[in-house]
Amino acid sequence: MSLLIFEEVGENNLIISPSCYTVRLALNHMGLTAEFYGVKPSQLKDFNFKFLPVLKDDKRIIQSGFEVAKYLERNYPLSPTIFGGEAGTYLAKFVDSYVEDGLYTHLLCFLTEDIVKNLSEEDQKIFLSRVVLGNKSKKENLFEFNKKLNPIRLTLKKQEFLFGERPGYVDFLIYGLFYWGETINGLTLLNRRDALNVWKNKMGKLNKKAA
């Protein structure tokens, strides 16, 4: 039986969660194929899911992007690694927390209006009930998002990818945010002269099939 991935979507199957793209990037890197099924916010209760994306592999159900990635690494050992061992898994969890608590929060606030436009009225209410917008403007949130990318910029000045000589899960976490944001908004989130663009372009070429 093939892998089945449940993703959170809006109208026209637009993916509204960056974690879904991160999982797609991981699958692409590992050379694994999967079927994708879109779930709208109002449908979560029908599936009894708490977190998306969700992986179904035969009778096994794995919820949340990071847990899905760990499952793939553990159960498909012949595929290229995305963590590079136990120590890499712990480090990736740290980056995952940094993304969730910092980068994602600001980018979500910047994109909320655009996401809502792609949701039905029922889904809008459910989605907005989960978002804490705060008092900052869209411009301020985008500024904070870019500011918090500085540690990543500094790292990529000294190495090809965050994972090292080749990309890994930590690269997929960050690139998945960019791809998600630009898909939702249609705007380029980085200045062309930004040092991150070199890495981002390399990731884009490596992952054309992932999205």
Beta strands, then each sheet from edge to edge (+ up, - down):
strand 1: 3-8
strand 2: 34-39
strand 3: 54-57
strand 4: 60-63
sheet 1: 2+ 1+ 3- 4+
end
